[in-house]
Amino acid sequence: MDTIPEVDIATAKTLLAEGAIFMDVRDPASYSAAHVPGARHVNDHNVMQFVNETDPDAKVVIYCYHGHSSLGGAAFLMEQGFSDVASMTGGFEAWRLEAEIETGEPS
């Protein structure tokens, strides 16, 4: 497989403003405590629902804690036919230092 695309925090902020889908693959408690605004929490139990309900041409930015596990998640989405996927370098820990966060479950 080709190299997994990665985006830095500045690029991720721009992509969020442009309407990219953000996919949080951290544990549920971490997601509830804080996440990228509007991010969808995806785990082993609902990942296929995400795959089936999401346009495979949509821009998807996936993140985890530090940007390592999200690389595997991005590779999985690419294997499922997603064409515009990137892992967020530094993960949520880098995001929280430079950008707005949201807490609790989105409405």
C-alpha positions, 0 to 999 in steps of 0.5 A: 500500500502507498504511504498513508497521507498525513495532515498537520494541525494547521491543515486539519483546522482548514479542512474542518472549516471546509467541512471535512469529516473528522473521525475520532478513534480514541476510547469513548471516555476520551471522546466524551471528555473532549474532541475535535468539534463535530468529530464522529466517534468510530470504533470496532462496533460502528466502523462498518456503519460509518463505511456504509453511510459515508461517501467514499469520496468525502474528505476524512481526517482520522485521529487518535491520541498521538497520531499513530493508531490513526494511520492504521485507521486511515489505511483501513478506510483506503482499503474500503475504497475511500479516496481522500483520507488522511491521518492527523499528525500528532493526534488529539493531543497536538490538536488540543494545544492549538485549536478549539475542542468540544466536550460531551456527545454532539447533539 
